[in-house]
Amino acid sequence: MVTDNVEQSQGVTMPKTVNPPSIFSESNLYFDNFTAKIKGFTQPGGFVCKTSTKGVKLQTFNSDS
């Protein structure tokens, strides 16, 4: 009974994917134009773009973007 639990816990684990580092910009950007241009450069997986009072943070989901 104990050996069953040990065998199940030794299953194959998938490696974690690590996102590339975020890109920060402190320049004044028009958000809609910026995101429209970035869509042309990124893979179908896309990106996340966040704004703050300090600037824009861009995070892609893979290093090919």
C-alpha distances in whole Angstrom, upper triangle without the diagonal:
4,5,5,7,9,10,11,13,15,17,21,22,26,29,31,34,37,40,43,45,47,51,53,57,59,62,63,62,62,59,59,61,59,55,57,58,55,53,55,54,50,48,47,44,46,47,47,50,51,54,55,58,58,57,55,51,50,46,45,42,42,44,46,48
4,5,5,7,9,10,11,13,15,19,21,24,27,28,32,35,38,41,43,45,49,51,54,57,60,61,60,61,57,58,59,57,54,56,57,53,52,54,52,49,46,45,42,45,45,45,48,49,52,53,56,55,55,53,49,48,44,44,40,40,42,45,46
4,5,5,6,9,10,11,13,17,19,23,25,27,31,33,37,40,42,44,48,50,54,57,59,61,60,60,57,57,59,56,53,55,56,52,51,53,51,47,45,44,41,44,44,45,48,49,52,53,56,55,55,52,49,47,44,43,39,39,41,43,45
4,5,5,6,9,10,12,15,17,21,24,26,29,32,35,39,41,43,47,49,53,55,58,59,58,58,55,55,57,54,51,53,54,50,49,51,49,45,43,42,39,42,42,43,46,47,50,51,55,54,53,51,47,46,42,41,37,37,40,41,43
4,5,5,6,9,11,14,16,19,22,24,27,30,33,36,38,40,44,46,50,52,55,57,55,56,52,53,54,52,49,51,51,48,47,49,47,43,41,40,37,40,40,40,43,44,47,48,51,51,50,48,44,43,39,38,35,35,37,40,41
4,5,5,6,9,13,14,18,20,22,26,28,32,35,37,39,43,45,49,52,54,56,55,55,52,53,54,51,49,51,51,47,46,48,46,43,40,40,37,39,40,40,43,44,47,48,51,50,50,47,44,42,39,38,34,34,36,38,40
4,6,5,7,11,13,17,19,22,25,28,31,34,37,39,43,45,49,52,55,56,55,55,52,52,54,51,48,50,50,46,45,47,45,41,39,38,36,38,39,39,43,44,47,49,52,51,50,47,44,42,38,37,34,33,35,37,39
4,5,6,9,11,15,18,20,23,26,29,33,35,37,41,43,47,49,52,54,52,52,49,49,51,48,45,47,47,44,42,44,43,39,36,36,33,36,36,37,40,41,44,46,49,48,48,45,41,40,36,35,31,31,33,35,37
4,6,9,10,13,16,18,21,24,27,30,32,34,38,41,44,47,50,51,50,50,47,47,49,46,43,45,46,42,41,43,41,38,35,35,32,34,34,35,38,39,42,43,47,46,45,42,39,37,34,33,29,29,31,34,35
4,7,8,12,14,17,20,23,26,29,32,34,38,40,44,47,50,51,50,51,47,48,49,46,44,45,46,42,41,43,40,37,35,34,31,34,34,35,38,39,43,44,47,46,45,43,39,37,34,32,29,29,30,32,34
4,6,10,13,15,19,22,25,28,30,33,36,39,43,46,48,50,48,49,45,46,47,44,41,43,43,40,38,40,38,34,32,31,29,32,32,33,36,38,41,43,46,45,44,41,37,36,32,30,27,26,28,30,32
4,7,9,13,15,19,22,25,28,30,33,37,40,43,46,47,45,46,43,43,44,41,38,40,40,36,35,37,35,31,29,28,26,29,29,30,34,36,39,41,44,43,42,39,35,33,29,27,24,23,25,26,29
4,6,9,12,15,19,22,24,27,30,33,37,40,42,44,42,43,39,40,41,38,35,37,37,34,32,34,32,28,26,26,23,26,26,27,31,32,35,37,41,39,38,35,31,29,26,24,21,20,22,24,26
4,6,9,12,15,19,21,24,27,30,34,37,39,41,39,39,36,36,37,35,32,34,34,30,29,30,28,25,22,22,19,22,23,24,27,29,33,35,38,37,35,32,29,26,23,21,17,17,19,20,22
4,6,9,13,15,18,21,24,27,31,34,36,38,37,38,34,35,36,33,30,32,32,28,27,29,26,23,21,22,19,21,21,22,26,27,31,33,36,34,33,30,26,24,20,19,15,14,16,18,20
4,6,10,13,15,18,21,24,28,31,33,35,33,34,31,32,33,30,27,29,29,26,25,27,24,21,19,20,17,19,18,19,22,24,27,29,32,31,29,26,23,21,17,16,13,12,14,17,18
4,6,10,13,15,18,21,25,28,30,32,30,31,28,29,30,26,24,26,26,22,22,23,21,17,16,17,14,15,15,16,20,21,25,27,30,29,27,24,20,18,14,12,9,8,10,13,14
4,6,9,12,15,18,22,25,27,29,28,29,26,27,28,25,23,25,24,20,21,22,20,17,16,17,14,15,14,15,18,19,22,24,27,26,24,21,17,15,12,11,8,8,9,12,13
4,6,8,12,15,18,21,24,26,24,25,22,24,24,21,19,21,21,17,17,19,16,14,13,15,12,12,11,12,14,16,19,21,24,23,21,18,14,12,8,7,5,6,7,11,11
4,6,9,13,16,19,21,24,22,24,21,23,23,19,18,20,19,16,17,18,15,13,13,16,13,13,11,12,14,16,19,21,23,21,19,16,13,10,8,7,7,6,6,9,9
4,7,10,13,16,19,21,20,23,20,22,22,19,18,21,19,16,18,19,16,15,16,18,16,15,12,12,13,14,16,18,20,18,16,14,10,9,7,8,10,10,9,12,12
4,6,10,13,16,18,17,19,17,19,19,16,15,18,17,14,16,18,15,14,16,18,15,13,10,10,10,11,13,14,17,15,13,10,7,6,5,7,10,11,11,14,12
4,7,10,12,15,14,16,15,17,17,13,13,16,15,12,15,17,14,13,16,18,17,14,11,11,10,11,12,13,16,13,11,8,6,5,6,9,12,13,12,14,12
4,7,9,12,12,15,13,16,16,13,14,17,16,14,17,19,17,16,19,21,20,17,13,12,10,10,10,11,12,9,7,6,5,6,9,12,15,17,16,18,15
4,6,8,9,12,12,15,14,11,13,16,15,13,17,18,17,17,21,23,21,18,15,14,11,11,10,10,11,8,6,5,7,8,12,14,18,19,19,20,17
4,7,9,12,12,16,16,13,15,18,17,16,20,21,20,21,24,26,25,21,18,17,13,12,10,10,9,6,4,6,9,12,15,18,21,23,22,24,21
4,6,10,11,15,14,11,14,17,16,16,19,20,20,21,24,26,26,22,19,18,14,14,11,12,11,9,7,8,11,13,17,19,23,24,24,24,21
4,7,9,12,12,10,13,16,15,16,19,20,20,22,25,27,26,22,20,18,14,14,11,11,10,10,7,9,13,14,18,21,24,26,26,26,23
4,6,9,8,7,10,12,12,12,15,17,17,19,22,23,23,19,17,16,12,12,10,12,12,11,8,8,12,13,16,18,22,24,24,24,20
4,6,6,6,9,10,11,12,15,16,17,19,22,23,23,19,17,16,12,13,11,13,13,14,11,10,13,14,17,19,23,25,25,25,21
4,6,5,6,9,10,11,12,15,16,16,19,20,20,16,14,12,9,9,8,11,13,13,10,8,11,11,15,16,19,22,23,23,19
4,5,5,6,9,10,11,13,15,16,18,18,19,15,14,13,10,12,11,15,16,17,14,12,14,13,16,17,20,22,23,23,19
4,6,5,6,9,10,11,13,15,18,18,19,16,15,15,12,14,14,17,18,18,15,13,15,14,17,17,20,22,23,22,18
4,5,5,6,9,10,11,13,16,17,17,14,12,12,10,11,11,15,16,16,12,10,11,10,13,14,18,19,19,19,15
4,5,5,6,9,10,10,13,14,14,10,9,9,7,10,11,15,17,17,14,10,11,9,12,12,15,17,18,17,13
4,6,5,7,10,11,13,13,15,11,11,12,11,14,15,19,21,21,17,14,15,13,15,14,17,19,19,18,14
4,5,6,7,9,13,14,15,12,12,13,12,15,16,19,21,21,17,14,15,12,14,14,17,18,18,16,13
4,5,5,6,10,12,12,9,8,10,10,13,15,18,20,20,16,13,12,9,11,10,13,14,14,13,9
4,5,5,8,9,10,7,8,10,11,14,17,20,23,22,19,15,15,11,12,11,13,14,15,13,9
4,6,8,10,12,10,11,14,14,18,20,23,26,25,21,18,17,14,15,13,15,15,15,13,10
4,7,10,11,9,10,13,14,17,19,23,25,24,20,17,16,12,13,11,13,12,12,9,7
4,7,8,6,7,11,12,16,19,22,25,24,20,17,15,11,11,8,9,9,10,8,4
4,5,6,9,12,15,18,21,25,28,27,23,20,18,14,12,9,9,8,10,7,5
4,5,9,12,15,19,22,25,29,28,25,21,19,15,14,11,10,10,13,11,9
4,7,10,13,17,20,23,27,26,23,19,17,14,11,8,7,8,11,10,8
4,7,10,13,17,20,24,23,20,16,14,10,9,6,7,9,11,10,8
4,7,10,13,17,20,19,16,13,10,7,6,4,6,9,11,12,8
4,7,10,13,17,17,14,10,8,6,5,6,8,12,14,15,12
4,7,10,14,14,11,7,6,5,6,9,11,14,16,17,13
4,7,11,11,9,6,5,7,9,12,14,17,19,20,17
4,7,8,6,4,6,9,12,15,18,21,22,23,20
4,5,5,6,8,12,14,18,20,23,24,26,23
4,6,9,11,15,17,21,24,27,27,29,26
4,7,9,13,16,20,23,25,25,27,24
4,7,10,13,17,20,22,22,24,21
4,7,10,13,17,19,19,20,17
4,7,10,13,16,16,18,15
4,7,10,12,13,14,11
4,7,9,10,12,10
4,6,7,9,6
4,7,9,7
4,5,6
4,5
4
